[in-house]
């Protein structure tokens, strides 16, 4: 059974996530009204930096040129190679600007 609540839109947006004092580079691979899938390109030194239910921030430049700073909860992750992870994040209270971007891309 499909667990997703909203349609995923493929994108390729450079982004950073911030987990406590650590910053990780990566790419948003798809987005929806309430979530993101993020491929982390930074090497992770400790697995404690990325754990489910952790609150993190995601910063990226939207296709329209606006800088967005989203509060997210890490829902899942998958290690794709040693030190590389694919992350699924739920956006906490997505701002109107983000919702408009998703609607425009849809």
CORLINBEL-V34886 format. One record per backbone hydrogen bond with DSSP energy under -0.5 kcal/mol. NH is the residue of the N-H (numbers start at 1). CO is the residue of the C=O. If there is no record, write none. Layout:
NH;CO  NH;CO
//
This chain:
9;31  10;8  11;29  13;28  15;26  16;59  17;24  18;57  19;17  19;22  20;18  22;19  24;17  26;15  27;39  28;13  29;27  29;37  30;37  31;9  32;35  36;89  37;30  38;87  39;27  40;38  40;85  41;25  41;39  42;25  44;83  45;43  49;46  50;47  53;74  54;51  56;72  57;18  58;70  59;16  60;68  61;14  62;60  62;66  65;62  68;60  68;66  70;58  72;56  72;70  73;90  74;54  75;73  75;88  76;88  78;86  80;78  80;84  81;84  84;81  85;40  86;78  87;38  88;76  89;36  89;87  90;73  91;34  92;71  93;91  99;95  100;96  101;97  102;98  103;99  104;100  105;101  106;102
//
